[in-house]
Amino acid sequence: MAEVLLALATGAFVGILFSFLKLPLPAPPVLSGIAGIAGIYLGGIGYQWILTRFFS
C-alpha cells in the first residue's frame, strides 16, 4: 500500500510541476494509456501462466 501512495504522490507532484511550468503532461491519452497498462499486466500474467503450464 505504501508503494501505491508513493506513486500517487509522485504523480501528483509531477502533474503540479508540469502545470506550473506550462508544459504538456507526460502521459498518454486516457483510454490508450489504460489499455497499455492493462496489456502489460495481462502479458505478465500470461507469461507466468505459460511457464507454469508448459515448462514445469
C-alpha positions in Angstrom: 0.0 0.0 0.0 2.9 2.3 0.7 4.1 1.9 -2.9 0.7 2.9 -4.2 0.6 6.0 -2.1 4.2 7.0 -3.0 3.4 6.5 -6.7 0.2 8.6 -6.4 2.1 11.4 -4.5 4.9 11.4 -7.1 2.4 11.5 -10.0 0.6 14.4 -8.3 3.8 16.3 -7.8 4.9 15.8 -11.4 1.5 16.9 -12.6 1.6 20.1 -10.5 5.2 20.8 -11.6 4.4 20.4 -15.3 1.3 22.5 -15.0 3.2 25.2 -13.1 5.9 25.2 -15.9 3.1 25.2 -18.5 4.4 22.0 -20.1 2.2 19.3 -21.6 1.6 16.5 -19.1 3.9 13.5 -19.7 1.0 11.0 -20.0 -0.7 9.2 -22.9 -4.3 9.9 -23.7 -6.6 8.3 -21.1 -8.0 5.4 -23.0 -4.9 4.3 -24.7 -2.9 4.7 -21.5 -5.3 2.5 -19.6 -5.2 -0.1 -22.5 -1.4 -0.1 -22.5 -1.2 -0.7 -18.7 -3.8 -3.5 -18.9 -1.9 -5.1 -21.8 1.4 -5.0 -19.9 -0.3 -6.5 -16.8 -2.1 -9.2 -18.8 1.1 -10.0 -20.7 2.9 -10.6 -17.4 0.2 -12.8 -16.1 0.1 -14.7 -19.5 3.9 -15.3 -19.4 3.7 -16.8 -15.9 0.8 -18.9 -17.0 2.7 -20.2 -20.0 5.7 -21.0 -17.9 3.8 -23.0 -15.3 1.5 -24.7 -17.8 4.1 -25.9 -20.3 7.5 -25.7 -18.7 7.1 -27.1 -15.2 
